[in-house]
Amino acid sequence: MATGQWVANPDGTRWHFDSGALSLDFALVGVDVREQFATPADLLEWVAERFEHLDKTVTERDLRDAVLLRVAIARVAAAISAGDAAGRDDIDTINLFAATPDVPPALAGGRRRAGATRIKVSQALSSIARDAVRQFSLHGSERIRSCEAEDCSHVFVDESRANNRRWCSMQRCGNRAKVRAHRRRSAAASAH
């Protein structure tokens, strides 16, 4: 499953952020949860972009569950990226969602699909929670990182070979940091 999504800046411009994990895309650490999922339709749009054969029915309860899971994943991701211990209540929340029925894997090319033909949002949330368990268990603080930009708190999986990714996006935060560093060097050079 591909990761990444378009994120809006306060000025209305958009940029692509790829956290490297479905669960971290879902949590979108650094963006207010009500900004991302204000209505059941917002949740449906996000989930439908990532899961095929989705039942288009999304309830207020699904939205409350999604917000609860998103907040828990975001807090655990932020804690891990800072080298802190994750909150037990947040871990329990993720584990609870991960324990429910998820989206069953299916090999493409067959004529039949076992089980229900439509995936419920609750199953998608379970798959997201299972991805969080996998990411946090597999990578921990070795690869779960926060963007180093002063004004950004997005969290991502550092999948770089050298394990040295610093920015949520080179096109956004990395470029802004390079511009700031260049300006500081230019100002220092002109002061001498």
mmCIF file of the C-alpha atoms, coordinates in Angstrom:
data_MODEL
# 
_entry.id   MODEL 
# 
loop_
_atom_site.group_PDB 
_atom_site.id 
_atom_site.type_symbol 
_atom_site.label_atom_id 
_atom_site.label_alt_id 
_atom_site.label_comp_id 
_atom_site.label_asym_id 
_atom_site.label_entity_id 
_atom_site.label_seq_id 
_atom_site.pdbx_PDB_ins_code 
_atom_site.Cartn_x 
_atom_site.Cartn_y 
_atom_site.Cartn_z 
_atom_site.occupancy 
_atom_site.B_iso_or_equiv 
_atom_site.pdbx_formal_charge 
_atom_site.auth_seq_id 
_atom_site.auth_comp_id 
_atom_site.auth_asym_id 
_atom_site.auth_atom_id 
_atom_site.pdbx_PDB_model_num 
ATOM 1   C CA . MET A 1 1   ? 0.000   0.000   0.000  1.00 0.00 ? 1   MET A CA 1 
ATOM 2   C CA . ALA A 1 2   ? 1.419   3.359   -1.008 1.00 0.00 ? 2   ALA A CA 1 
ATOM 3   C CA . THR A 1 3   ? 1.927   5.958   1.685  1.00 0.00 ? 3   THR A CA 1 
ATOM 4   C CA . GLY A 1 4   ? 1.878   9.735   1.585  1.00 0.00 ? 4   GLY A CA 1 
ATOM 5   C CA . GLN A 1 5   ? -0.670  12.502  1.257  1.00 0.00 ? 5   GLN A CA 1 
ATOM 6   C CA . TRP A 1 6   ? -1.106  16.124  0.332  1.00 0.00 ? 6   TRP A CA 1 
ATOM 7   C CA . VAL A 1 7   ? -1.017  18.512  3.296  1.00 0.00 ? 7   VAL A CA 1 
ATOM 8   C CA . ALA A 1 8   ? -2.245  22.107  3.273  1.00 0.00 ? 8   ALA A CA 1 
ATOM 9   C CA . ASN A 1 9   ? -0.124  24.913  4.696  1.00 0.00 ? 9   ASN A CA 1 
ATOM 10  C CA . PRO A 1 10  ? -1.844  27.710  6.631  1.00 0.00 ? 10  PRO A CA 1 
ATOM 11  C CA . ASP A 1 11  ? -1.448  29.934  3.542  1.00 0.00 ? 11  ASP A CA 1 
ATOM 12  C CA . GLY A 1 12  ? -3.409  27.435  1.425  1.00 0.00 ? 12  GLY A CA 1 
ATOM 13  C CA . THR A 1 13  ? -0.458  26.007  -0.519 1.00 0.00 ? 13  THR A CA 1 
ATOM 14  C CA . ARG A 1 14  ? -0.125  22.238  -0.546 1.00 0.00 ? 14  ARG A CA 1 
ATOM 15  C CA . TRP A 1 15  ? 2.845   19.908  -0.329 1.00 0.00 ? 15  TRP A CA 1 
ATOM 16  C CA . HIS A 1 16  ? 3.255   16.134  -0.393 1.00 0.00 ? 16  HIS A CA 1 
ATOM 17  C CA . PHE A 1 17  ? 4.283   14.449  2.855  1.00 0.00 ? 17  PHE A CA 1 
ATOM 18  C CA . ASP A 1 18  ? 5.202   10.777  2.926  1.00 0.00 ? 18  ASP A CA 1 
ATOM 19  C CA . SER A 1 19  ? 5.672   9.480   6.444  1.00 0.00 ? 19  SER A CA 1 
ATOM 20  C CA . GLY A 1 20  ? 6.645   6.032   5.170  1.00 0.00 ? 20  GLY A CA 1 
ATOM 21  C CA . ALA A 1 21  ? 3.877   4.263   7.119  1.00 0.00 ? 21  ALA A CA 1 
ATOM 22  C CA . LEU A 1 22  ? 0.097   4.040   6.790  1.00 0.00 ? 22  LEU A CA 1 
ATOM 23  C CA . SER A 1 23  ? -0.355  4.602   10.522 1.00 0.00 ? 23  SER A CA 1 
ATOM 24  C CA . LEU A 1 24  ? 1.849   7.706   10.577 1.00 0.00 ? 24  LEU A CA 1 
ATOM 25  C CA . ASP A 1 25  ? 0.035   9.100   7.539  1.00 0.00 ? 25  ASP A CA 1 
ATOM 26  C CA . PHE A 1 26  ? -3.190  8.529   9.456  1.00 0.00 ? 26  PHE A CA 1 
ATOM 27  C CA . ALA A 1 27  ? -1.862  10.195  12.605 1.00 0.00 ? 27  ALA A CA 1 
ATOM 28  C CA . LEU A 1 28  ? -0.379  13.121  10.645 1.00 0.00 ? 28  LEU A CA 1 
ATOM 29  C CA . VAL A 1 29  ? 1.459   14.313  13.731 1.00 0.00 ? 29  VAL A CA 1 
ATOM 30  C CA . GLY A 1 30  ? 1.522   18.099  13.874 1.00 0.00 ? 30  GLY A CA 1 
ATOM 31  C CA . VAL A 1 31  ? -1.908  18.645  12.310 1.00 0.00 ? 31  VAL A CA 1 
ATOM 32  C CA . ASP A 1 32  ? -4.976  19.110  14.516 1.00 0.00 ? 32  ASP A CA 1 
ATOM 33  C CA . VAL A 1 33  ? -7.166  16.010  14.377 1.00 0.00 ? 33  VAL A CA 1 
ATOM 34  C CA . ARG A 1 34  ? -10.354 18.035  13.858 1.00 0.00 ? 34  ARG A CA 1 
ATOM 35  C CA . GLU A 1 35  ? -8.703  19.780  10.939 1.00 0.00 ? 35  GLU A CA 1 
ATOM 36  C CA . GLN A 1 36  ? -8.087  16.433  9.260  1.00 0.00 ? 36  GLN A CA 1 
ATOM 37  C CA . PHE A 1 37  ? -11.255 14.583  10.315 1.00 0.00 ? 37  PHE A CA 1 
ATOM 38  C CA . ALA A 1 38  ? -13.946 17.166  11.032 1.00 0.00 ? 38  ALA A CA 1 
ATOM 39  C CA . THR A 1 39  ? -16.803 15.080  9.616  1.00 0.00 ? 39  THR A CA 1 
ATOM 40  C CA . PRO A 1 40  ? -17.555 11.443  8.780  1.00 0.00 ? 40  PRO A CA 1 
ATOM 41  C CA . ALA A 1 41  ? -17.170 12.438  5.106  1.00 0.00 ? 41  ALA A CA 1 
ATOM 42  C CA . ASP A 1 42  ? -13.566 13.540  5.782  1.00 0.00 ? 42  ASP A CA 1 
ATOM 43  C CA . LEU A 1 43  ? -12.811 10.151  7.322  1.00 0.00 ? 43  LEU A CA 1 
ATOM 44  C CA . LEU A 1 44  ? -14.515 8.332   4.443  1.00 0.00 ? 44  LEU A CA 1 
ATOM 45  C CA . GLU A 1 45  ? -12.466 10.267  1.883  1.00 0.00 ? 45  GLU A CA 1 
ATOM 46  C CA . TRP A 1 46  ? -9.174  9.477   3.643  1.00 0.00 ? 46  TRP A CA 1 
ATOM 47  C CA . VAL A 1 47  ? -9.949  5.779   4.126  1.00 0.00 ? 47  VAL A CA 1 
ATOM 48  C CA . ALA A 1 48  ? -11.424 5.318   0.625  1.00 0.00 ? 48  ALA A CA 1 
ATOM 49  C CA . GLU A 1 49  ? -8.179  6.582   -0.930 1.00 0.00 ? 49  GLU A CA 1 
ATOM 50  C CA . ARG A 1 50  ? -6.290  3.767   0.778  1.00 0.00 ? 50  ARG A CA 1 
ATOM 51  C CA . PHE A 1 51  ? -8.656  0.789   0.997  1.00 0.00 ? 51  PHE A CA 1 
ATOM 52  C CA . GLU A 1 52  ? -10.492 -0.870  -1.888 1.00 0.00 ? 52  GLU A CA 1 
ATOM 53  C CA . HIS A 1 53  ? -14.031 -2.229  -1.680 1.00 0.00 ? 53  HIS A CA 1 
ATOM 54  C CA . LEU A 1 54  ? -14.940 0.127   1.161  1.00 0.00 ? 54  LEU A CA 1 
ATOM 55  C CA . ASP A 1 55  ? -18.470 0.273   2.518  1.00 0.00 ? 55  ASP A CA 1 
ATOM 56  C CA . LYS A 1 56  ? -19.321 3.951   2.015  1.00 0.00 ? 56  LYS A CA 1 
ATOM 57  C CA . THR A 1 57  ? -21.245 4.096   5.297  1.00 0.00 ? 57  THR A CA 1 
ATOM 58  C CA . VAL A 1 58  ? -19.386 6.047   7.974  1.00 0.00 ? 58  VAL A CA 1 
ATOM 59  C CA . THR A 1 59  ? -21.067 6.803   11.275 1.00 0.00 ? 59  THR A CA 1 
ATOM 60  C CA . GLU A 1 60  ? -20.375 9.356   13.980 1.00 0.00 ? 60  GLU A CA 1 
ATOM 61  C CA . ARG A 1 61  ? -19.096 6.451   16.086 1.00 0.00 ? 61  ARG A CA 1 
ATOM 62  C CA . ASP A 1 62  ? -16.611 5.549   13.331 1.00 0.00 ? 62  ASP A CA 1 
ATOM 63  C CA . LEU A 1 63  ? -15.443 9.168   13.400 1.00 0.00 ? 63  LEU A CA 1 
ATOM 64  C CA . ARG A 1 64  ? -15.068 9.160   17.210 1.00 0.00 ? 64  ARG A CA 1 
ATOM 65  C CA . ASP A 1 65  ? -13.134 5.872   17.009 1.00 0.00 ? 65  ASP A CA 1 
ATOM 66  C CA . ALA A 1 66  ? -10.895 7.253   14.259 1.00 0.00 ? 66  ALA A CA 1 
ATOM 67  C CA . VAL A 1 67  ? -10.140 10.388  16.280 1.00 0.00 ? 67  VAL A CA 1 
ATOM 68  C CA . LEU A 1 68  ? -9.373  8.300   19.375 1.00 0.00 ? 68  LEU A CA 1 
ATOM 69  C CA . LEU A 1 69  ? -7.012  6.028   17.410 1.00 0.00 ? 69  LEU A CA 1 
ATOM 70  C CA . ARG A 1 70  ? -5.402  8.915   15.539 1.00 0.00 ? 70  ARG A CA 1 
ATOM 71  C CA . VAL A 1 71  ? -4.636  10.800  18.750 1.00 0.00 ? 71  VAL A CA 1 
ATOM 72  C CA . ALA A 1 72  ? -3.182  7.672   20.384 1.00 0.00 ? 72  ALA A CA 1 
ATOM 73  C CA . ILE A 1 73  ? -0.933  6.916   17.395 1.00 0.00 ? 73  ILE A CA 1 
ATOM 74  C CA . ALA A 1 74  ? 0.190   10.554  17.182 1.00 0.00 ? 74  ALA A CA 1 
ATOM 75  C CA . ARG A 1 75  ? 1.116   10.702  20.871 1.00 0.00 ? 75  ARG A CA 1 
ATOM 76  C CA . VAL A 1 76  ? 2.989   7.376   20.776 1.00 0.00 ? 76  VAL A CA 1 
ATOM 77  C CA . ALA A 1 77  ? 4.823   8.419   17.598 1.00 0.00 ? 77  ALA A CA 1 
ATOM 78  C CA . ALA A 1 78  ? 5.801   11.767  19.118 1.00 0.00 ? 78  ALA A CA 1 
ATOM 79  C CA . ALA A 1 79  ? 6.991   10.077  22.318 1.00 0.00 ? 79  ALA A CA 1 
ATOM 80  C CA . ILE A 1 80  ? 9.033   7.455   20.464 1.00 0.00 ? 80  ILE A CA 1 
ATOM 81  C CA . SER A 1 81  ? 10.609  10.036  18.138 1.00 0.00 ? 81  SER A CA 1 
ATOM 82  C CA . ALA A 1 82  ? 11.631  12.099  21.188 1.00 0.00 ? 82  ALA A CA 1 
ATOM 83  C CA . GLY A 1 83  ? 13.084  9.052   22.947 1.00 0.00 ? 83  GLY A CA 1 
ATOM 84  C CA . ASP A 1 84  ? 10.376  9.188   25.632 1.00 0.00 ? 84  ASP A CA 1 
ATOM 85  C CA . ALA A 1 85  ? 8.166   6.425   26.989 1.00 0.00 ? 85  ALA A CA 1 
ATOM 86  C CA . ALA A 1 86  ? 4.774   6.175   25.330 1.00 0.00 ? 86  ALA A CA 1 
ATOM 87  C CA . GLY A 1 87  ? 1.676   6.553   27.498 1.00 0.00 ? 87  GLY A CA 1 
ATOM 88  C CA . ARG A 1 88  ? 0.091   3.296   28.581 1.00 0.00 ? 88  ARG A CA 1 
ATOM 89  C CA . ASP A 1 89  ? -3.428  4.513   27.791 1.00 0.00 ? 89  ASP A CA 1 
ATOM 90  C CA . ASP A 1 90  ? -2.351  5.315   24.228 1.00 0.00 ? 90  ASP A CA 1 
ATOM 91  C CA . ILE A 1 91  ? -0.669  1.929   23.863 1.00 0.00 ? 91  ILE A CA 1 
ATOM 92  C CA . ASP A 1 92  ? -3.817  0.238   25.198 1.00 0.00 ? 92  ASP A CA 1 
ATOM 93  C CA . THR A 1 93  ? -5.934  2.154   22.672 1.00 0.00 ? 93  THR A CA 1 
ATOM 94  C CA . ILE A 1 94  ? -3.742  1.080   19.751 1.00 0.00 ? 94  ILE A CA 1 
ATOM 95  C CA . ASN A 1 95  ? -3.692  -2.522  21.010 1.00 0.00 ? 95  ASN A CA 1 
ATOM 96  C CA . LEU A 1 96  ? -7.485  -2.522  21.394 1.00 0.00 ? 96  LEU A CA 1 
ATOM 97  C CA . PHE A 1 97  ? -8.025  -1.424  17.796 1.00 0.00 ? 97  PHE A CA 1 
ATOM 98  C CA . ALA A 1 98  ? -5.344  -3.837  16.550 1.00 0.00 ? 98  ALA A CA 1 
ATOM 99  C CA . ALA A 1 99  ? -7.157  -6.734  18.247 1.00 0.00 ? 99  ALA A CA 1 
ATOM 100 C CA . THR A 1 100 ? -10.370 -6.235  16.244 1.00 0.00 ? 100 THR A CA 1 
ATOM 101 C CA . PRO A 1 101 ? -10.970 -7.788  12.808 1.00 0.00 ? 101 PRO A CA 1 
ATOM 102 C CA . ASP A 1 102 ? -8.890  -6.038  10.152 1.00 0.00 ? 102 ASP A CA 1 
ATOM 103 C CA . VAL A 1 103 ? -8.980  -5.995  6.360  1.00 0.00 ? 103 VAL A CA 1 
ATOM 104 C CA . PRO A 1 104 ? -8.217  -9.554  5.272  1.00 0.00 ? 104 PRO A CA 1 
ATOM 105 C CA . PRO A 1 105 ? -5.464  -9.904  2.711  1.00 0.00 ? 105 PRO A CA 1 
ATOM 106 C CA . ALA A 1 106 ? -6.556  -11.075 -0.720 1.00 0.00 ? 106 ALA A CA 1 
ATOM 107 C CA . LEU A 1 107 ? -4.507  -12.230 -3.675 1.00 0.00 ? 107 LEU A CA 1 
ATOM 108 C CA . ALA A 1 108 ? -5.516  -10.366 -6.834 1.00 0.00 ? 108 ALA A CA 1 
ATOM 109 C CA . GLY A 1 109 ? -6.671  -12.267 -9.905 1.00 0.00 ? 109 GLY A CA 1 
ATOM 110 C CA . GLY A 1 110 ? -9.229  -14.616 -8.402 1.00 0.00 ? 110 GLY A CA 1 
ATOM 111 C CA . ARG A 1 111 ? -12.951 -14.678 -9.107 1.00 0.00 ? 111 ARG A CA 1 
ATOM 112 C CA . ARG A 1 112 ? -14.099 -15.015 -5.525 1.00 0.00 ? 112 ARG A CA 1 
ATOM 113 C CA . ARG A 1 113 ? -13.488 -13.045 -2.407 1.00 0.00 ? 113 ARG A CA 1 
ATOM 114 C CA . ALA A 1 114 ? -13.797 -14.765 0.963  1.00 0.00 ? 114 ALA A CA 1 
ATOM 115 C CA . GLY A 1 115 ? -15.864 -13.020 3.618  1.00 0.00 ? 115 GLY A CA 1 
ATOM 116 C CA . ALA A 1 116 ? -17.747 -9.770  3.206  1.00 0.00 ? 116 ALA A CA 1 
ATOM 117 C CA . THR A 1 117 ? -17.448 -8.004  -0.125 1.00 0.00 ? 117 THR A CA 1 
ATOM 118 C CA . ARG A 1 118 ? -17.340 -4.552  1.474  1.00 0.00 ? 118 ARG A CA 1 
ATOM 119 C CA . ILE A 1 119 ? -14.785 -3.439  4.027  1.00 0.00 ? 119 ILE A CA 1 
ATOM 120 C CA . LYS A 1 120 ? -16.062 -1.491  7.021  1.00 0.00 ? 120 LYS A CA 1 
ATOM 121 C CA . VAL A 1 121 ? -14.280 1.591   8.339  1.00 0.00 ? 121 VAL A CA 1 
ATOM 122 C CA . SER A 1 122 ? -13.767 -0.267  11.625 1.00 0.00 ? 122 SER A CA 1 
ATOM 123 C CA . GLN A 1 123 ? -11.743 -2.905  9.741  1.00 0.00 ? 123 GLN A CA 1 
ATOM 124 C CA . ALA A 1 124 ? -9.628  -0.176  8.146  1.00 0.00 ? 124 ALA A CA 1 
ATOM 125 C CA . LEU A 1 125 ? -8.988  1.317   11.598 1.00 0.00 ? 125 LEU A CA 1 
ATOM 126 C CA . SER A 1 126 ? -7.865  -2.103  12.818 1.00 0.00 ? 126 SER A CA 1 
ATOM 127 C CA . SER A 1 127 ? -5.448  -2.398  9.878  1.00 0.00 ? 127 SER A CA 1 
ATOM 128 C CA . ILE A 1 128 ? -4.089  1.072   10.674 1.00 0.00 ? 128 ILE A CA 1 
ATOM 129 C CA . ALA A 1 129 ? -3.622  0.099   14.337 1.00 0.00 ? 129 ALA A CA 1 
ATOM 130 C CA . ARG A 1 130 ? -1.836  -3.115  13.320 1.00 0.00 ? 130 ARG A CA 1 
ATOM 131 C CA . ASP A 1 131 ? 0.469   -1.067  11.116 1.00 0.00 ? 131 ASP A CA 1 
ATOM 132 C CA . ALA A 1 132 ? 1.222   1.190   14.114 1.00 0.00 ? 132 ALA A CA 1 
ATOM 133 C CA . VAL A 1 133 ? 2.082   -1.843  16.242 1.00 0.00 ? 133 VAL A CA 1 
ATOM 134 C CA . ARG A 1 134 ? 4.342   -3.153  13.477 1.00 0.00 ? 134 ARG A CA 1 
ATOM 135 C CA . GLN A 1 135 ? 6.071   0.203   12.872 1.00 0.00 ? 135 GLN A CA 1 
ATOM 136 C CA . PHE A 1 136 ? 6.622   1.036   16.543 1.00 0.00 ? 136 PHE A CA 1 
ATOM 137 C CA . SER A 1 137 ? 7.792   -2.493  17.370 1.00 0.00 ? 137 SER A CA 1 
ATOM 138 C CA . LEU A 1 138 ? 10.028  -2.849  14.319 1.00 0.00 ? 138 LEU A CA 1 
ATOM 139 C CA . HIS A 1 139 ? 11.566  0.615   14.156 1.00 0.00 ? 139 HIS A CA 1 
ATOM 140 C CA . GLY A 1 140 ? 11.227  2.236   17.581 1.00 0.00 ? 140 GLY A CA 1 
ATOM 141 C CA . SER A 1 141 ? 13.367  5.277   18.202 1.00 0.00 ? 141 SER A CA 1 
ATOM 142 C CA . GLU A 1 142 ? 15.970  3.997   15.711 1.00 0.00 ? 142 GLU A CA 1 
ATOM 143 C CA . ARG A 1 143 ? 13.840  4.958   12.707 1.00 0.00 ? 143 ARG A CA 1 
ATOM 144 C CA . ILE A 1 144 ? 10.764  6.871   13.976 1.00 0.00 ? 144 ILE A CA 1 
ATOM 145 C CA . ARG A 1 145 ? 11.774  10.523  13.741 1.00 0.00 ? 145 ARG A CA 1 
ATOM 146 C CA . SER A 1 146 ? 10.367  14.024  14.060 1.00 0.00 ? 146 SER A CA 1 
ATOM 147 C CA . CYS A 1 147 ? 11.200  16.658  11.487 1.00 0.00 ? 147 CYS A CA 1 
ATOM 148 C CA . GLU A 1 148 ? 14.129  18.789  12.680 1.00 0.00 ? 148 GLU A CA 1 
ATOM 149 C CA . ALA A 1 149 ? 12.611  22.031  11.414 1.00 0.00 ? 149 ALA A CA 1 
ATOM 150 C CA . GLU A 1 150 ? 11.864  24.419  14.280 1.00 0.00 ? 150 GLU A CA 1 
ATOM 151 C CA . ASP A 1 151 ? 8.299   25.016  13.109 1.00 0.00 ? 151 ASP A CA 1 
ATOM 152 C CA . CYS A 1 152 ? 7.366   21.433  12.161 1.00 0.00 ? 152 CYS A CA 1 
ATOM 153 C CA . SER A 1 153 ? 6.492   18.392  14.219 1.00 0.00 ? 153 SER A CA 1 
ATOM 154 C CA . HIS A 1 154 ? 5.623   15.820  11.533 1.00 0.00 ? 154 HIS A CA 1 
ATOM 155 C CA . VAL A 1 155 ? 6.791   12.290  12.367 1.00 0.00 ? 155 VAL A CA 1 
ATOM 156 C CA . PHE A 1 156 ? 8.068   9.819   9.776  1.00 0.00 ? 156 PHE A CA 1 
ATOM 157 C CA . VAL A 1 157 ? 9.874   6.512   9.357  1.00 0.00 ? 157 VAL A CA 1 
ATOM 158 C CA . ASP A 1 158 ? 13.460  7.155   8.329  1.00 0.00 ? 158 ASP A CA 1 
ATOM 159 C CA . GLU A 1 159 ? 13.935  4.686   5.513  1.00 0.00 ? 159 GLU A CA 1 
ATOM 160 C CA . SER A 1 160 ? 17.186  6.196   4.283  1.00 0.00 ? 160 SER A CA 1 
ATOM 161 C CA . ARG A 1 161 ? 20.073  3.797   3.852  1.00 0.00 ? 161 ARG A CA 1 
ATOM 162 C CA . ALA A 1 162 ? 22.319  5.900   6.108  1.00 0.00 ? 162 ALA A CA 1 
ATOM 163 C CA . ASN A 1 163 ? 19.518  6.341   8.685  1.00 0.00 ? 163 ASN A CA 1 
ATOM 164 C CA . ASN A 1 164 ? 20.037  10.109  8.601  1.00 0.00 ? 164 ASN A CA 1 
ATOM 165 C CA . ARG A 1 165 ? 16.799  11.649  7.292  1.00 0.00 ? 165 ARG A CA 1 
ATOM 166 C CA . ARG A 1 166 ? 16.257  14.981  9.060  1.00 0.00 ? 166 ARG A CA 1 
ATOM 167 C CA . TRP A 1 167 ? 13.242  16.564  7.385  1.00 0.00 ? 167 TRP A CA 1 
ATOM 168 C CA . CYS A 1 168 ? 9.647   15.574  6.820  1.00 0.00 ? 168 CYS A CA 1 
ATOM 169 C CA . SER A 1 169 ? 10.171  16.725  3.241  1.00 0.00 ? 169 SER A CA 1 
ATOM 170 C CA . MET A 1 170 ? 13.257  18.029  1.467  1.00 0.00 ? 170 MET A CA 1 
ATOM 171 C CA . GLN A 1 171 ? 10.987  20.130  -0.732 1.00 0.00 ? 171 GLN A CA 1 
ATOM 172 C CA . ARG A 1 172 ? 9.424   21.847  2.289  1.00 0.00 ? 172 ARG A CA 1 
ATOM 173 C CA . CYS A 1 173 ? 11.349  21.841  5.569  1.00 0.00 ? 173 CYS A CA 1 
ATOM 174 C CA . GLY A 1 174 ? 14.699  20.729  4.177  1.00 0.00 ? 174 GLY A CA 1 
ATOM 175 C CA . ASN A 1 175 ? 14.670  23.468  1.549  1.00 0.00 ? 175 ASN A CA 1 
ATOM 176 C CA . ARG A 1 176 ? 13.612  26.126  4.084  1.00 0.00 ? 176 ARG A CA 1 
ATOM 177 C CA . ALA A 1 177 ? 16.434  25.046  6.432  1.00 0.00 ? 177 ALA A CA 1 
ATOM 178 C CA . LYS A 1 178 ? 18.984  25.237  3.624  1.00 0.00 ? 178 LYS A CA 1 
ATOM 179 C CA . VAL A 1 179 ? 17.758  28.714  2.669  1.00 0.00 ? 179 VAL A CA 1 
ATOM 180 C CA . ARG A 1 180 ? 18.005  29.879  6.308  1.00 0.00 ? 180 ARG A CA 1 
ATOM 181 C CA . ALA A 1 181 ? 21.525  28.439  6.646  1.00 0.00 ? 181 ALA A CA 1 
ATOM 182 C CA . HIS A 1 182 ? 22.581  30.119  3.396  1.00 0.00 ? 182 HIS A CA 1 
ATOM 183 C CA . ARG A 1 183 ? 21.223  33.466  4.599  1.00 0.00 ? 183 ARG A CA 1 
ATOM 184 C CA . ARG A 1 184 ? 23.062  33.129  7.917  1.00 0.00 ? 184 ARG A CA 1 
ATOM 185 C CA . ARG A 1 185 ? 26.331  32.328  6.134  1.00 0.00 ? 185 ARG A CA 1 
ATOM 186 C CA . SER A 1 186 ? 25.818  35.227  3.705  1.00 0.00 ? 186 SER A CA 1 
ATOM 187 C CA . ALA A 1 187 ? 25.052  37.632  6.551  1.00 0.00 ? 187 ALA A CA 1 
ATOM 188 C CA . ALA A 1 188 ? 28.090  36.453  8.497  1.00 0.00 ? 188 ALA A CA 1 
ATOM 189 C CA . ALA A 1 189 ? 30.327  36.779  5.443  1.00 0.00 ? 189 ALA A CA 1 
ATOM 190 C CA . SER A 1 190 ? 29.091  40.294  4.675  1.00 0.00 ? 190 SER A CA 1 
ATOM 191 C CA . ALA A 1 191 ? 29.598  41.322  8.328  1.00 0.00 ? 191 ALA A CA 1 
ATOM 192 C CA . HIS A 1 192 ? 33.321  40.542  8.061  1.00 0.00 ? 192 HIS A CA 1 
# 
